[in-house]
């Protein structure tokens, strides 16, 4: 039976790559994001492969999140797979110099946004007693690194929420897991360093970082396991990376 997946943060990076990977495997898609033109462009590309519906909203806005998901037409309103991918990092500052606006942005998107979307989707999964939720965490949810403070806190929260979801939704037969990437070459660093492409680009110099497509393939692997198998928690690094601060670079 054909499944429908809802992906947040689908306009770039891991979210976009996951949309392409799922489309190759004939999964219907609900793609969510803030950039309407990007959503439309991806929709036009992928409708050759599968059915695609787009939702243009910001996960930080709980009311618009609820309204957007409630607006889904009948052909898309049964969500079998939820990929909570929307997330960001702002700044890389010691805690004493950090920006409160940056802190708010990270907590609002990475934690609250994930909760708002999940709250809108989970009731239909519990009613059917089936579904699969994958939260995109980070290696920053496994350890804290210098100047990572609030970003690391937000990703630790993602893992705690994932574990709580898995426990609470266990009686309903709903799978819940987290995929936690290390260094992935996406727009992530451009956002973190506020458009400073020189600094952002230097993050990935001297080694082969993970690509968004690598993570998308892993996400598809997780959702395509047999009914009795759940990938609960998966940490993935590029070969050059040993932890958040240890990266073998050939410079």
N, CA and C of each residue as an Amber inpcrd file, in Angstrom:
protein
   753
   0.8480000  -1.1980000   0.0000000   0.0000000   0.0000000   0.0000000
   0.8870000   1.2530000   0.0000000   0.5560000   2.2310000  -0.8480000
   1.3700000   3.4290000  -0.9770000   1.2750000   4.2740000   0.2840000
   2.4170000   4.8050000   0.7090000   2.4630000   5.6010000   1.9300000
   2.6250000   7.0830000   1.6130000   2.2720000   7.9040000   2.6000000
   2.4340000   9.3460000   2.4950000   3.3670000   9.8180000   3.6030000
   4.3580000  10.6350000   3.2320000   5.3150000  11.1830000   4.1970000
   5.1970000  12.6960000   4.2270000   5.2310000  13.2630000   5.4280000
   5.3090000  14.7120000   5.6010000   6.7140000  15.0600000   6.0600000
   7.3610000  15.9860000   5.3420000   8.7430000  16.3750000   5.6310000
   8.7760000  17.8660000   5.9050000   9.2930000  18.2620000   7.0670000
   9.4840000  19.6830000   7.3540000  10.8830000  20.1070000   6.9220000
  11.0490000  21.4090000   6.6820000  12.3430000  21.8960000   6.2130000
  12.7270000  21.2790000   4.8920000  11.7420000  21.1780000   3.9670000
  11.9450000  20.4200000   2.7260000  12.5180000  21.2470000   1.5840000
  12.8380000  22.5200000   1.8270000  13.2740000  23.3790000   0.7200000
  14.7690000  23.3040000   0.4300000  15.5290000  22.6290000   1.2670000
  16.9750000  22.5260000   1.0190000  17.5530000  21.4060000   1.8750000
  18.8200000  21.1190000   1.6420000  19.5700000  20.2060000   2.5120000
  18.9690000  18.8310000   2.6590000  18.9720000  18.3340000   3.8810000
  18.5190000  16.9740000   4.1630000  17.0440000  16.8020000   3.8270000
  16.2270000  17.8160000   4.1080000  14.8110000  17.7070000   3.8150000
  14.5380000  17.5460000   2.3330000  15.1860000  18.3720000   1.5230000
  15.0100000  18.2770000   0.0680000  15.5280000  16.9410000  -0.4520000
  16.6970000  16.5290000   0.0070000  17.2710000  15.2580000  -0.4420000
  16.3730000  14.0870000  -0.0620000  15.7660000  14.1600000   1.1130000
  14.8550000  13.0940000   1.5510000  13.6150000  13.0490000   0.6690000
  13.1180000  14.2220000   0.2690000  11.9730000  14.2700000  -0.6420000
  12.3070000  13.5430000  -1.9410000  13.4790000  13.8080000  -2.5030000
  13.8960000  13.1540000  -3.7430000  14.0500000  11.6430000  -3.5430000
  14.6330000  11.2500000  -2.4200000  14.8340000   9.8190000  -2.1430000
  13.4990000   9.1010000  -1.9870000  12.5850000   9.7070000  -1.2540000
  11.2670000   9.0890000  -1.0630000  10.5050000   9.0110000  -2.3890000
  10.6060000  10.0680000  -3.1980000   9.8980000  10.0720000  -4.4850000
  10.3770000   8.9250000  -5.3790000  11.6830000   8.6320000  -5.3300000
  12.2250000   7.5220000  -6.1220000  11.5850000   6.2010000  -5.7270000
  11.1390000   6.1250000  -4.4700000  10.5500000   4.8950000  -3.9540000
   9.0180000   4.9740000  -3.8930000   8.4570000   5.9210000  -4.6560000
   7.0090000   6.0050000  -4.8500000   6.2250000   6.2900000  -3.5680000
   6.8180000   7.1050000  -2.6890000   6.1150000   7.5680000  -1.4930000
   5.5000000   8.9280000  -1.8120000   4.2010000   9.0930000  -1.5370000
   3.5680000  10.3930000  -1.7130000   4.1380000  11.3800000  -0.7000000
   4.1690000  12.6610000  -1.0690000   4.8880000  13.6400000  -0.2620000
   4.0440000  14.8510000   0.0980000   4.1530000  15.2610000   1.3610000
   3.6990000  16.5710000   1.8080000   4.9640000  17.3290000   2.2170000
   5.3120000  18.3440000   1.4390000   6.5660000  19.0650000   1.6580000
   6.2700000  20.4070000   2.3110000   6.9440000  20.6770000   3.4250000
   6.6920000  21.8820000   4.2130000   7.9370000  22.7620000   4.2390000
   7.7160000  24.0750000   4.1780000   8.8490000  24.9940000   4.2570000
   8.3900000  26.4340000   4.2150000   9.3300000  27.3290000   4.4510000
   9.0300000  28.7650000   4.4740000   9.1920000  29.4220000   3.1110000
   9.9650000  28.7950000   2.2120000  10.2650000  29.4140000   0.9130000
   9.3480000  28.8270000  -0.1580000   8.2780000  29.5560000  -0.4650000
   7.2390000  29.0470000  -1.3620000   7.7770000  28.7340000  -2.7490000
   8.6240000  29.5930000  -3.2930000   9.1310000  29.3460000  -4.6460000
   9.9650000  28.0760000  -4.7040000  10.7390000  27.8430000  -3.6520000
  11.5300000  26.5980000  -3.5900000  10.6130000  25.3900000  -3.4990000
   9.5640000  25.4890000  -2.7010000   8.6080000  24.3840000  -2.5950000
   7.9810000  24.0790000  -3.9450000   7.5830000  25.1250000  -4.6530000
   6.9520000  24.9310000  -5.9650000   7.9170000  24.2870000  -6.9530000
   9.1670000  24.7130000  -6.9200000  10.1600000  24.1590000  -7.8430000
  10.3910000  22.6650000  -7.5730000  10.4920000  22.3190000  -6.3030000
  10.6970000  20.9070000  -5.9420000   9.4540000  20.0950000  -6.2920000
   8.2920000  20.6590000  -6.0410000   7.0460000  19.9820000  -6.4010000
   7.0110000  19.6850000  -7.8970000   7.3570000  20.6750000  -8.7200000
   7.3480000  20.4850000 -10.1690000   8.3080000  19.3820000 -10.5980000
   9.4570000  19.3160000  -9.9420000  10.4350000  18.2720000 -10.2580000
   9.9210000  16.8790000  -9.8940000   9.3460000  16.7650000  -8.7000000
   9.0380000  15.4450000  -8.1570000   7.6810000  14.8970000  -8.5730000
   6.8110000  15.7550000  -9.0910000   5.4980000  15.2540000  -9.5070000
   5.5880000  14.2980000 -10.6940000   6.7510000  14.2390000 -11.3380000
   6.9630000  13.2390000 -12.3850000   7.0840000  11.8380000 -11.7920000
   7.4090000  11.7820000 -10.5000000   7.6690000  10.4940000  -9.8540000
   6.5640000  10.0620000  -8.8890000   5.9220000  11.0300000  -8.2380000
   4.9300000  10.6880000  -7.2120000   3.9870000  11.8650000  -7.0210000
   3.0010000  11.7070000  -6.1480000   2.0670000  12.7880000  -5.8350000
   2.6860000  13.6940000  -4.7790000   2.5910000  15.0080000  -4.9890000
   3.2460000  15.9700000  -4.1000000   2.2710000  17.0950000  -3.7390000
   2.1850000  17.3980000  -2.4540000   1.4090000  18.5470000  -1.9650000
   2.3700000  19.4200000  -1.1460000   2.2520000  20.7300000  -1.2640000
   3.1480000  21.6160000  -0.5170000   2.3770000  22.4230000   0.5190000
   3.0320000  22.6850000   1.6320000   2.4890000  23.5240000   2.7070000
   3.5170000  24.5880000   3.0390000   3.1300000  25.8340000   2.8900000
   4.0390000  26.9650000   3.1090000   3.7400000  27.6050000   4.4660000
   4.5600000  27.2760000   5.4730000   4.3740000  27.8500000   6.8070000
   5.6820000  27.7570000   7.5770000   5.7350000  28.4530000   8.7010000
   6.8980000  28.4710000   9.5850000   6.5540000  27.6410000  10.8200000
   7.3490000  26.6090000  11.0940000   7.0490000  25.7190000  12.2230000
   7.0630000  26.4460000  13.5660000   7.6580000  27.6490000  13.6190000
   7.6770000  28.4070000  14.8740000   6.2980000  28.9440000  15.2510000
   5.4100000  29.0310000  14.2810000   4.0710000  29.5780000  14.5000000
   3.1010000  28.4240000  14.7360000   2.7280000  28.2100000  15.9920000
   1.9360000  27.0180000  16.3110000   0.5570000  27.0360000  15.6690000
  -0.0500000  28.2230000  15.5490000  -1.3870000  28.3020000  14.9660000
  -1.3330000  28.0440000  13.4610000  -0.3590000  28.6410000  12.7860000
  -0.2390000  28.4100000  11.3390000   0.1680000  26.9700000  11.0440000
   0.9620000  26.3920000  11.9250000   1.3170000  24.9790000  11.7720000
   0.0690000  24.1140000  11.8330000  -0.7480000  24.3520000  12.8410000
  -1.9960000  23.5790000  12.9850000  -2.9010000  23.7790000  11.7790000
  -3.0850000  25.0340000  11.3710000  -3.9680000  25.3340000  10.2470000
  -3.4790000  24.6940000   8.9520000  -2.1700000  24.7510000   8.7310000
  -1.6120000  24.1780000   7.4990000  -1.8810000  22.6820000   7.4280000
  -1.6330000  21.9900000   8.5200000  -1.8060000  20.5350000   8.5110000
  -3.2840000  20.1710000   8.4390000  -4.1330000  20.9560000   9.0650000
  -5.5790000  20.7110000   8.9780000  -6.1160000  20.9730000   7.5750000
  -5.3870000  21.7590000   6.7770000  -5.8460000  22.1020000   5.4230000
  -5.5510000  21.0100000   4.4020000  -4.8650000  19.9550000   4.7970000
  -4.4840000  18.9180000   3.8380000  -5.7180000  18.2990000   3.1830000
  -5.7090000  18.1590000   1.8610000  -6.8380000  17.4990000   1.1890000
  -6.9000000  16.0200000   1.5440000  -8.0390000  15.4000000   1.2780000
  -8.2560000  14.0090000   1.6780000  -7.1950000  13.0660000   1.1360000
  -6.6990000  13.3590000  -0.0600000  -5.7140000  12.4520000  -0.6730000
  -4.3470000  12.5080000   0.0070000  -4.1310000  13.5050000   0.8670000
  -2.8390000  13.6450000   1.5420000  -2.9450000  13.6680000   3.0680000
  -4.1350000  13.5430000   3.6180000  -4.2580000  13.8170000   5.0570000
  -4.0270000  12.6110000   5.9530000  -3.6680000  11.4760000   5.3780000
  -3.2490000  10.3350000   6.1890000  -1.7270000  10.2590000   6.1320000
  -1.0850000  10.7260000   7.1860000   0.3840000  10.7740000   7.2170000
   0.9120000   9.4960000   7.8580000   1.6020000   8.7060000   7.0580000
   2.1860000   7.4530000   7.5570000   3.5710000   7.6750000   8.1450000
   4.3030000   8.6320000   7.5640000   5.6900000   8.8880000   7.9770000
   5.8480000  10.3830000   8.2220000   6.3490000  10.7470000   9.3860000
   6.6460000  12.1490000   9.7080000   8.1500000  12.3050000   9.8690000
   8.7340000  13.1840000   9.0650000  10.1600000  13.4910000   9.1740000
  10.2850000  14.9100000   9.7270000  10.6070000  15.0170000  11.0120000
  10.8150000  16.3180000  11.6530000  12.2440000  16.7660000  11.3800000
  12.4070000  17.4520000  10.2380000  13.7440000  17.8260000   9.7940000
  14.0570000  19.3020000  10.0150000  13.0500000  20.1640000  10.0380000
  13.3010000  21.6070000  10.1530000  14.1500000  21.8920000  11.3880000
  15.2240000  22.6390000  11.1760000  16.1150000  22.9660000  12.2870000
  17.1650000  23.9480000  11.8280000  17.8330000  24.5570000  12.7870000
  18.8620000  25.5270000  12.4130000  19.8450000  25.7300000  13.5490000
  20.9480000  26.3720000  13.1950000  21.9180000  26.8510000  14.1860000
  22.1740000  28.3200000  13.8760000  22.2370000  29.1320000  14.9090000
  22.5270000  30.5600000  14.7250000  23.6940000  30.9400000  15.6290000
  24.7650000  31.3780000  15.0030000  25.9110000  31.8360000  15.7730000
  26.7330000  30.6960000  16.3540000  27.9560000  31.0310000  16.7010000
  28.8650000  30.1010000  17.3670000  29.6430000  30.9420000  18.3680000
  28.9740000  31.2440000  19.4790000  29.5150000  32.1810000  20.4580000
  29.5820000  31.5410000  21.8360000  30.5590000  31.9410000  22.6540000
  30.5270000  31.5130000  24.0500000  29.2530000  32.0290000  24.7150000
  28.8070000  31.3390000  25.7290000  27.5120000  31.6470000  26.3490000
  27.4380000  33.0940000  26.8410000  28.5590000  33.6460000  27.2690000
  28.5640000  35.0180000  27.7950000  28.4550000  36.0690000  26.6950000
  28.6310000  35.6570000  25.4370000  28.5380000  36.6010000  24.3290000
  27.3860000  36.2850000  23.3780000  26.6280000  35.2610000  23.6860000
  25.5750000  34.8130000  22.7810000  24.4380000  35.8050000  22.6440000
  23.7540000  35.7300000  21.5140000  22.6120000  36.5830000  21.2190000
  21.3220000  35.9050000  21.6680000  20.5000000  36.6120000  22.4110000
  19.2210000  36.0510000  22.8420000  18.3370000  35.7560000  21.6360000
  18.3970000  36.6010000  20.6100000  17.6200000  36.3370000  19.3970000
  18.0510000  35.0210000  18.7560000  19.3560000  34.7540000  18.7410000
  19.8450000  33.4740000  18.2070000  19.3350000  32.3090000  19.0580000
  19.3780000  32.4750000  20.3680000  18.8930000  31.4110000  21.2500000
  17.4190000  31.1280000  21.0100000  16.6400000  32.2020000  20.8940000
  15.2030000  32.0310000  20.6500000  14.9610000  31.2920000  19.3380000
  15.6770000  31.6890000  18.2960000  15.4860000  31.0580000  16.9870000
  15.7650000  29.5640000  17.0440000  16.8360000  29.1750000  17.7290000
  17.1900000  27.7540000  17.8060000  16.1870000  26.9600000  18.6310000
  15.7890000  27.4900000  19.7670000  14.8320000  26.7600000  20.5980000
  13.4490000  26.7270000  19.9420000  13.0580000  27.8250000  19.2900000
  11.7360000  27.8920000  18.6790000  11.6060000  26.9350000  17.5020000
  12.6460000  26.8230000  16.6820000  12.5640000  25.9370000  15.5100000
  12.9150000  24.4980000  15.8860000  14.0500000  24.3100000  16.5400000
  14.5570000  22.9600000  16.7770000  13.7230000  22.1700000  17.7780000
  13.1480000  22.8640000  18.7500000  12.4050000  22.1730000  19.8160000
  10.9020000  22.4230000  19.6850000  10.4870000  23.6780000  19.7880000
   9.0530000  23.9700000  19.7440000   8.4360000  23.6040000  18.4010000
   9.1460000  23.9290000  17.3080000   8.6180000  23.6100000  15.9840000
   8.3890000  22.1200000  15.8100000   9.3410000  21.3310000  16.2620000
   9.1910000  19.8700000  16.2050000   7.9540000  19.4280000  16.9880000
   7.7480000  20.0160000  18.1490000   6.5910000  19.6580000  18.9730000
   5.2770000  20.0790000  18.3200000   5.2440000  21.2880000  17.7400000
   4.0060000  21.7690000  17.1220000   3.5740000  20.8600000  15.9750000
   4.5280000  20.4910000  15.1190000   4.1990000  19.6210000  13.9860000
   3.7730000  18.2400000  14.4890000   4.5160000  17.7150000  15.4380000
   4.1860000  16.3870000  15.9770000   2.8020000  16.3770000  16.6040000
   2.4740000  17.4380000  17.3450000   1.1640000  17.5320000  18.0010000
   0.0300000  17.4840000  16.9790000   0.2790000  18.0560000  15.7990000
  -0.7480000  18.0870000  14.7570000  -0.9040000  16.7480000  14.0350000
   0.1380000  15.9250000  14.0470000   0.1350000  14.6690000  13.2840000
  -0.1540000  13.4420000  14.1500000   0.3610000  13.4320000  15.3750000
   0.3030000  12.2180000  16.1980000  -1.1180000  11.7000000  16.4320000
  -2.1310000  12.5570000  16.6590000  -3.4660000  11.9970000  16.9290000
  -3.9880000  11.0520000  15.8490000  -3.7040000  11.3480000  14.5820000
  -4.1810000  10.4360000  13.5330000  -3.4120000   9.1190000  13.5630000
  -2.1500000   9.1710000  13.9890000  -1.3640000   7.9450000  14.0870000
  -1.8540000   7.0760000  15.2440000  -2.1400000   7.7020000  16.3820000
  -2.6380000   6.9180000  17.5190000  -4.0100000   6.3420000  17.2060000
  -4.8450000   7.0860000  16.4670000  -6.1740000   6.5790000  16.0990000
  -6.0650000   5.3440000  15.2050000  -5.0870000   5.3460000  14.2900000
  -4.8900000   4.2050000  13.3840000  -4.0340000   3.1140000  14.0090000
  -3.3270000   3.4720000  15.0860000  -2.3670000   2.5820000  15.7280000
  -1.2790000   2.1570000  14.7370000  -0.7960000   3.1400000  14.0000000
   0.3270000   2.9000000  13.0860000   0.9440000   4.2350000  12.7090000
   2.1940000   4.1900000  12.3140000   2.8930000   5.4030000  11.9060000
   4.3600000   5.2980000  12.2490000   5.1290000   6.2210000  11.6770000
   6.5760000   6.2240000  11.8960000   7.0280000   7.6790000  11.9690000
   7.6960000   8.0380000  13.0480000   8.2100000   9.3900000  13.2450000
   9.7330000   9.3200000  13.3090000  10.3810000  10.1240000  12.4920000
  11.8380000  10.2500000  12.5770000  12.1800000  11.7070000  12.8230000
  12.8770000  11.9560000  13.9230000  13.3450000  13.2930000  14.2660000
  14.8140000  13.4130000  13.8700000  15.1270000  14.4780000  13.1460000
  16.5140000  14.6780000  12.7320000  17.2430000  15.4260000  13.8410000
  18.0930000  14.7000000  14.5320000  18.8720000  15.2770000  15.6190000
  20.2260000  15.7360000  15.0970000  21.2600000  15.4660000  15.8730000
  22.6120000  15.9000000  15.5050000  23.5940000  15.2340000  16.4510000
  24.8380000  15.1270000  15.9990000  25.8820000  14.6990000  16.9310000
  25.9680000  15.6850000  18.1000000  25.4970000  16.9260000  17.8930000
  25.4740000  17.9240000  18.9700000  24.4670000  17.5540000  20.0580000
  23.5990000  16.5960000  19.7780000  22.6970000  16.0930000  20.8050000
  23.3190000  14.9870000  21.6410000  24.5210000  14.5730000  21.2560000
  25.2270000  13.5050000  21.9670000  26.3540000  14.0450000  22.8450000
  26.8370000  15.2250000  22.5300000  27.9500000  15.8170000  23.2800000
  27.8670000  17.3310000  23.1320000  28.4810000  18.0330000  24.0690000
  28.5090000  19.4950000  24.0090000  29.9270000  19.9220000  23.6490000
  30.0240000  20.8400000  22.7020000  31.3410000  21.3040000  22.2700000
  31.4860000  22.8030000  22.5420000  32.7020000  23.3140000  22.5620000
  32.9050000  24.7360000  22.8620000  32.0850000  25.6310000  21.9440000
  31.4240000  26.6000000  22.5310000  30.5910000  27.5960000  21.8470000
  29.3160000  26.9930000  21.2440000  29.0460000  25.7290000  21.5530000
  27.8360000  25.0950000  21.0330000  26.6340000  25.2700000  21.9290000
  26.8720000  25.5700000  23.1900000  25.8950000  25.7160000  24.2830000
  24.4240000  25.5270000  23.9230000  23.7560000  26.5670000  23.4070000
  22.3030000  26.5100000  23.2200000  21.9210000  25.6130000  22.0440000
  22.7130000  25.6200000  20.9780000  22.4270000  24.7000000  19.8780000
  22.5060000  23.2560000  20.3740000  23.5520000  22.9370000  21.1110000
  23.6790000  21.5910000  21.6670000  22.5060000  21.2710000  22.5940000
  22.0930000  22.2560000  23.3910000  20.9450000  22.0530000  24.2800000
  19.6930000  21.7230000  23.4850000  19.4910000  22.4310000  22.3620000
  18.2960000  22.1840000  21.5600000  18.3130000  20.7790000  20.9660000
  19.4840000  20.3050000  20.5770000  19.5590000  18.9730000  19.9850000
  19.5470000  17.8700000  21.0510000  20.0430000  18.1660000  22.2400000
  19.8300000  17.2290000  23.3490000  18.3370000  17.1030000  23.6290000
  17.6240000  18.2120000  23.5380000  16.1740000  18.1880000  23.7530000
  15.4880000  17.3220000  22.7040000  15.9380000  17.4060000  21.4670000
  15.3520000  16.5730000  20.4130000  15.4700000  15.0960000  20.7670000
  16.6200000  14.7030000  21.2830000  16.8000000  13.2910000  21.6390000
  15.9430000  12.8990000  22.8360000  15.8040000  13.8000000  23.8060000
  14.9420000  13.5120000  24.9580000  13.4830000  13.3920000  24.5190000
  13.0530000  14.2830000  23.6350000  11.6810000  14.2220000  23.1230000
  11.4700000  12.9360000  22.3300000  12.4610000  12.5640000  21.5320000
  12.3610000  11.3220000  20.7540000  12.1700000  10.1250000  21.6700000
  12.9650000  10.0630000  22.7270000  12.8510000   8.9410000  23.6590000
  11.4950000   8.9520000  24.3600000  11.0480000  10.1470000  24.7370000
   9.7360000  10.2580000  25.3690000   8.6150000   9.8380000  24.4290000
   8.7130000  10.2590000  23.1730000   7.7190000   9.8420000  22.1670000
   7.6920000   8.3220000  22.0300000   8.8790000   7.7290000  21.9470000
   8.9490000   6.2860000  21.7340000   8.2940000   5.5290000  22.8780000
   8.4840000   6.0060000  24.0930000   7.8730000   5.3620000  25.2620000
   6.3550000   5.5640000  25.2480000   5.9240000   6.8140000  25.0500000
   4.5020000   7.1260000  25.1600000   3.6830000   6.5480000  24.0040000
   4.3030000   6.4170000  22.8330000   3.5680000   5.9300000  21.6640000
   3.7300000   4.4320000  21.4540000   4.5260000   3.8080000  22.2940000
   4.7300000   2.3590000  22.1990000   3.4200000   1.5650000  22.2360000
   2.4630000   1.9100000  23.1110000   1.2120000   1.1300000  23.1370000
   0.4130000   1.1940000  21.8360000   0.7140000   2.1780000  21.0000000
  -0.0270000   2.3510000  19.7470000   0.6940000   1.7460000  18.5390000
   1.8400000   1.1250000  18.7920000   2.5720000   0.4990000  17.6960000
   3.2360000   1.4720000  16.7540000   3.4960000   2.6930000  17.2160000
   4.1120000   3.7280000  16.3780000   5.6290000   3.6850000  16.5540000
   6.3440000   3.6290000  15.4480000   7.8000000   3.6520000  15.4950000
   8.2820000   5.0830000  15.6770000   9.2920000   5.2710000  16.5130000
   9.9030000   6.5950000  16.7070000  11.4140000   6.4210000  16.7650000
  12.1240000   7.2390000  16.0040000  13.5820000   7.1580000  16.0160000
  14.2160000   8.4950000  15.7110000  15.5210000   8.5610000  15.9330000
  16.2960000   9.7700000  15.6350000  17.4810000   9.4060000  14.7550000
  17.7220000  10.2370000  13.7490000  18.9240000  10.1410000  12.9270000
  19.7790000  11.3580000  13.2670000  21.0310000  11.1170000  13.6680000
  21.8810000  12.1770000  14.2080000  23.1490000  12.3380000  13.3680000
  23.1370000  13.2780000  12.4140000  24.3280000  13.4570000  11.5710000
  25.3990000  14.3030000  12.2470000  26.6360000  14.0440000  11.8450000
  27.7360000  14.9350000  12.1620000  27.8100000  16.0190000  11.1030000
  28.9850000  16.2570000  10.5490000  29.1730000  17.3460000   9.5800000
  28.5810000  16.9950000   8.2210000  27.5280000  17.7280000   7.8450000
  26.8660000  17.5510000   6.5520000  27.0010000  18.8540000   5.7720000
  27.4170000  18.7450000   4.5140000  27.6350000  19.9400000   3.6910000
  26.3040000  20.4070000   3.0950000  25.6620000  21.3570000   3.7750000
  24.3860000  21.9260000   3.3370000  24.4420000  23.4390000   3.5540000
  23.2890000  24.0890000   3.5000000  23.2100000  25.5210000   3.8020000
  23.3360000  25.7980000   5.2980000  23.4340000  24.7460000   6.1000000
  23.4630000  24.8650000   7.5600000  24.4830000  25.9050000   8.0360000
  25.7100000  25.8110000   7.5240000  26.7510000  26.7260000   7.9940000
  26.5330000  28.1500000   7.5070000  25.9260000  28.3050000   6.3230000
  25.6060000  29.6540000   5.8450000  24.6220000  30.3360000   6.7870000
  23.6640000  29.5510000   7.2800000  22.6960000  30.1000000   8.2450000
  23.3960000  30.4100000   9.5580000  24.2030000  29.4530000  10.0210000
  24.8710000  29.6330000  11.3100000  25.7430000  30.8770000  11.3170000
  26.4480000  31.1020000  10.2090000  27.3610000  32.2470000  10.1480000
  26.7450000  33.4300000   9.3940000  25.4140000  33.4130000   9.2790000
  24.6220000  34.5700000   8.8270000  25.0810000  35.1020000   7.4810000
  25.2570000  34.1510000   6.5310000  25.5670000  34.5310000   5.1630000
  27.0330000  34.7650000   4.8750000  27.9040000  34.5970000   5.8650000
  29.3400000  34.7540000   5.6330000  29.8550000  33.4760000   4.9630000
  29.8580000  33.4740000   3.6250000  30.1960000  32.2620000   2.8840000
  31.6520000  31.8500000   3.0490000  32.5240000  32.8030000   3.3340000
  33.9370000  32.4710000   3.5370000  34.1050000  31.6010000   4.7760000
  33.4840000  32.0420000   5.8710000  33.5570000  31.2560000   7.1060000
  32.8030000  29.9480000   6.9490000  31.6020000  30.0140000   6.3490000
  30.7820000  28.8120000   6.1810000  31.5060000  27.7680000   5.3350000
  32.1350000  28.2170000   4.2570000  32.8260000  27.2900000   3.3790000
  34.0260000  26.6340000   4.0300000  34.6880000  27.3480000   4.9410000
  35.8870000  26.8040000   5.5880000  35.5720000  25.6140000   6.4870000
  34.3220000  25.5010000   6.9230000  33.9180000  24.3930000   7.8030000
  34.1680000  23.0550000   7.1220000  33.9910000  23.0120000   5.7910000
  34.0420000  21.7380000   5.0690000  35.3190000  21.5600000   4.2560000
  36.2960000  22.4390000   4.4370000  37.5260000  22.3420000   3.6540000
  38.4600000  21.2810000   4.2320000  39.1550000  20.5760000   3.3370000
  40.1910000  19.6480000   3.7550000  39.7200000  18.2440000   4.0710000
  38.4180000  17.9630000   3.8810000  37.9130000  16.6130000   4.1180000
  36.5970000  16.4540000   3.3770000  36.1520000  15.2360000   3.2330000
  34.8840000  14.9570000   2.5670000  33.7860000  14.8680000   3.6140000
  32.9520000  15.8950000   3.6550000  31.8260000  15.9100000   4.5910000
  30.7230000  14.9880000   4.0940000  29.8180000  14.6400000   4.9940000
  28.6050000  13.9620000   4.5790000  27.8340000  14.8650000   3.6220000
  27.1030000  14.2550000   2.7050000  26.2220000  14.9840000   1.8040000
  24.7720000  14.7440000   2.2370000  23.9120000  15.6830000   1.8940000
  22.4960000  15.5370000   2.2640000  21.9370000  14.2100000   1.7610000
  22.3870000  13.8010000   0.5750000  21.8890000  12.5420000  -0.0050000
  22.2830000  11.3310000   0.8340000  23.4270000  11.4000000   1.5050000
  23.8440000  10.2950000   2.3840000  22.8330000  10.1020000   3.5060000
  22.4200000  11.2100000   4.0950000  21.4630000  11.1350000   5.2090000
  20.0890000  10.7230000   4.7020000  19.7070000  11.2110000   3.5160000
  18.4120000  10.8300000   2.9400000  18.3280000   9.3190000   2.7220000
  19.4130000   8.7270000   2.2500000  19.4230000   7.2770000   2.0420000
  19.2640000   6.5350000   3.3680000  19.8960000   7.0620000   4.4210000
  19.7760000   6.4400000   5.7440000  18.3550000   6.5750000   6.2740000
  17.7460000   7.7350000   6.0540000  16.3590000   7.9310000   6.4900000
  15.4430000   6.9480000   5.7720000  15.6430000   6.7850000   4.4560000
  14.8040000   5.8230000   3.7380000  15.0410000   4.3960000   4.2590000
  16.2990000   4.0730000   4.5250000  16.5950000   2.7510000   5.0980000
  15.7870000   2.5420000   6.3790000  15.7610000   3.5610000   7.2360000
  15.0490000   3.4370000   8.5140000  13.5560000   3.2230000   8.3130000
  12.9560000   3.9630000   7.3820000  11.4990000   3.8470000   7.2160000
  11.0930000   2.6220000   6.4050000  12.0580000   1.9630000   5.7770000
  11.7260000   0.8070000   4.9420000  12.0190000  -0.5260000   5.6230000
  12.3420000  -0.4910000   6.9260000  12.5720000  -1.7430000   7.6480000
  11.2450000  -2.4980000   7.8290000  11.3270000  -3.8070000   8.0730000
  10.1080000  -4.5810000   8.3250000   9.3570000  -4.0530000   9.5570000
   8.0670000  -4.3920000   9.6740000   7.2510000  -3.8510000  10.7660000
   7.8120000  -4.0880000  12.1650000   8.5750000  -5.1710000  12.3530000
   9.0670000  -5.4850000  13.6950000  10.4130000  -4.8190000  14.0060000
  10.9430000  -4.0100000  13.0650000  12.2670000  -3.4040000  13.2390000
  12.1340000  -1.8850000  13.3050000  12.6990000  -1.2840000  14.3580000
  12.7140000   0.1690000  14.5010000  14.1410000   0.6440000  14.7460000
  14.6380000   1.5280000  13.8630000  15.9400000   2.1630000  14.0820000
  15.7000000   3.2760000  15.0970000  16.0270000   3.0130000  16.3560000
  15.6640000   3.9400000  17.4350000  16.5840000   5.1530000  17.5000000
  17.8680000   4.9520000  17.2260000  18.8200000   6.0440000  17.4050000
  20.0750000   5.7330000  16.5970000  20.4250000   6.6250000  15.6710000
  21.5450000   6.3540000  14.7840000  22.4210000   7.5950000  14.6680000
  23.7130000   7.4260000  14.9570000  24.7040000   8.4950000  14.8580000
  25.5790000   8.2260000  13.6450000  25.7220000   9.2350000  12.7690000
  26.5210000   9.0280000  11.5580000  27.4810000  10.2010000  11.3460000
  28.7480000   9.8700000  11.1560000  29.8010000  10.8380000  10.8890000
  30.3780000  10.6040000   9.4900000  30.9830000  11.6310000   8.8880000
  31.8930000  11.3500000   7.7730000  33.1140000  10.6140000   8.3270000
  33.7930000   9.8750000   7.4840000  34.9420000   9.0920000   7.9410000
  35.9890000   9.9650000   8.6110000  36.1370000  11.1950000   8.1520000
  37.1560000  12.0900000   8.6920000  36.8320000  12.6040000  10.0860000
  35.5990000  12.4230000  10.5350000  35.1770000  12.9960000  11.8260000
  35.1130000  11.9210000  12.9050000  35.6980000  12.2090000  14.0520000
  35.6680000  11.2720000  15.1850000  34.7050000  11.7230000  16.2750000
  34.5880000  13.0280000  16.4620000  33.5790000  13.6040000  17.3480000
  33.3830000  15.0580000  16.9050000  32.6950000  15.8370000  17.7110000
  32.3350000  17.1840000  17.2630000  33.5510000  18.0780000  16.9930000
  34.6560000  17.8190000  17.6320000  35.8190000  18.6970000  17.4880000
  37.0410000  18.0110000  16.8840000  36.9290000  16.7280000  16.5560000
  38.0660000  15.9770000  16.0020000  37.7650000  15.6070000  14.5610000
  38.4160000  16.3420000  13.6420000  38.2010000  16.1100000  12.2080000
  39.5570000  16.0770000  11.5250000  39.8200000  15.0190000  10.8010000
  41.0870000  14.8680000  10.0610000  40.9900000  15.6660000   8.7700000
  41.7590000  16.7430000   8.6800000  41.7330000  17.5960000   7.4930000
  43.0840000  17.5470000   6.7780000  43.0170000  17.4560000   5.4580000
  44.2300000  17.4940000   4.6410000  44.3470000  18.8790000   4.0440000
  45.0120000  19.7630000   4.7650000  45.1180000  21.1570000   4.3230000
  46.5310000  21.4800000   3.8780000
